[in-house]
Amino acid sequence: MTYELRPAPHPTLRPDGEYLKMVWRDSVCPMAERLGLSIKLSNIFTQPHTSLAFEGYQYALSQGKGPAYTRQMFTPFFQGEHNIGELSVATEQRN
């Protein structure tokens, strides 16, 4: 089972903070590059709480659609700067 690093009511990290910039520069971006993925640190005011997205994944997994759901969440967040902690984003139908 997945878990949220900073569950509500704890605040999430701001993308303009030094810690998040360092982690992305030193770990996240190099890993994505090795995998051939195009991602960027979202400029969303704060990183989203993701428990709703995790719940959606568990449902999708039970329907045999876990990998497709994962792509549906990662693309909007890592490439489109959408807040996957919002119900409207988590339930949006994408191609």
Secondary structure, DSSP 8 states (H G I E B T S, - for coil): ----SS-TTS----TTSHHHHHHIIIIIHHHHHHTT-------SSS----HHHHHHHHHHHHTT-HHHHHHHHHHHHHTT---TTSHHHHT----
